[in-house]
Amino acid sequence: MINELYPIALDCCISTDAFWNSSFGDIIDEIDSYRRREKYKQKQQAIHAHNLAQQIIEGIDLIVNGNDKQKEMHGLWDYYPGLFEEEKEKHKKQQEYNEFENFKAKRRKFANYHNKKYGGGESR
């Protein structure tokens, strides 16, 4: 029985010394732990692949259908909540700043148009 576990243990990154100096229960625990970690890694890879596919679909949809939907590409924080909170906050602040600057530019353009039409000074 123990000899049958040896190749499995090696595949699970258990060293030869650790294998021969461990009890049967310890070896089984190490193998189970390895399998859980591998399953977690596979799930993470599946999540990453799914997220990438979703982003590609959204990008193609945006290109094909244009900006009629006023749809914005998702950020990393949407796919990995809690991991990119600082970046999300910076992006949000930058977006608000850009929107305010755009608003100011439109108001300035309107004021210049109004002043030219009805007489008045240039707006800054």
Secondary structure, 3 states (H helix, E strand, C coil): CHHHHHHHHHHCCCCHHHHHCCCHHHHHHHHHHHHHHHHHHHHHHHHHHHHHHHHHHHHHHHHHHCCCCCCCCCCHHHHCCCCCHHHHHHHHHHHHHHHHHHHHHHHHHHHHHHHHHHCCCCCC
